[in-house]
Amino acid sequence: MTHAPIDVRAVLAGPFAPGQSVPKAFLDLPGQIYRDDPHWLGEDPDSVCAQFSQQNPWFKNGQAWLGVVPEQARLAGFTCPRQVDGETVCFFGFWEGINELAPHQWLFEALQTWARKQGATRLYGPINFSTFSSYRLRLDAFEQGAFPGEPWNPDYYPDLLTQLGFNCRYRYLSTFNQTTDVVGTVEADYLRVKPKLEQAVRMEAMTPAFWMSHLDELYGFVDEVFGANFAYTPISREAFHAYCGTAFASRFCPHSSVLARSLDGRIAGFFLLFPDYAPLLRQQQSTPVAAADLRYDRHAALLPRPRRGLAKTGGVHPDFRSLGLFTAMSCELSLRAEGRYQELAAALVREDNNSRQFALRHGTAAQRHYGLFQRGL
């Protein structure tokens, strides 16, 4: 499809302050790009507007930029007082557009000008505000669709970024296996670490009730565990409650998610499993469920078989890493998932992360890959 040249009079681009209205053309574009995509899980315009509003505590310290070429491309930029690898950086996110270079080039050049004025020397993305939100780009396996929270984009996006001068800084993967195959191989791993482990921690189910009653402890835990991750941006307690509060806790599986507690009651680690709610969210079905409305107790039983469990949020406190606790929690989660989920996915793991080894050791029936991109300014 050939599009008319960019009419700069129709382009909306510039610094964005909470309280401004998100342009309708910005909100409408995903529906146009994914109109005929059977795998698209949708984007809630109200949620996008809320993220760009004064309700979002991110704006207490951060600044945003927003641009859209109607019906062709959109882009947002984010800066905050946080350096990455010793550089002041800008993140780009909410990026969508047609398979033509010109509108993307126009928007990225405009964002670059703004980012330089903020002192940024490097651009990373896609990252929507911070890595607590959606980030990364899908690189392959486009025929397989996506699970909630997984990057999803047209297959031409990686090539567009290359043409725009970006290269892939980090790669990530998800692995998929039959639960019975995983369970059949985890026993030896578990027995290897369990005697030493039981001298320091006990395993139990992580439930929404525990999560919510220990939210402040979890806030500190998350900083301890993930603070050294690439592009990690610390957030306020208020923001953590917004990202990881009731709506988050009500979606994970309270039967298969794992909590490891020290013998004196501290949180040593956790590993959350979420049902793959994608069959309920796909926009081409007659009555898709809104992502914001998902609840385990309301929607898990509605999922068709075979059901997939997504092991995608977990970590171990530094004080307990010498115990092989992540491997043990992975084993515990797999055993708890048997009979509930026919397939298990180890989701969105950075390729150089040691935790990926558990999934690779126990077979990889299928893999999907993602990238986080960068370029100098």
Secondary structure by P-SEA (a helix, b strand, c coil): cccccccccccccccccccccccccccaaaaaaaccccccccccaaaaaaaacccccccccccbbbbbccccccbbbbbcccccccccbbbbcccccccccaaaaaaaaaaaaaaaaacccccccccccccccbbbbbcccccccccccccccccaaaaaaaaaccccccccbbbbbcaaaaaacaaaaaaaccaaaaacbbbbbbcaaaaaaaaaaaaaaaaaaccccccbbbbcaaaaaaaccaaaaaccccccbbbbbcccccccbbbbbbccccccccccccccccccccccccccccccccbbbbcccccccccccccaaaaaaaaaaaaaacccccbbbbcccccccccaaaaaaacccbbbbbbcccccc
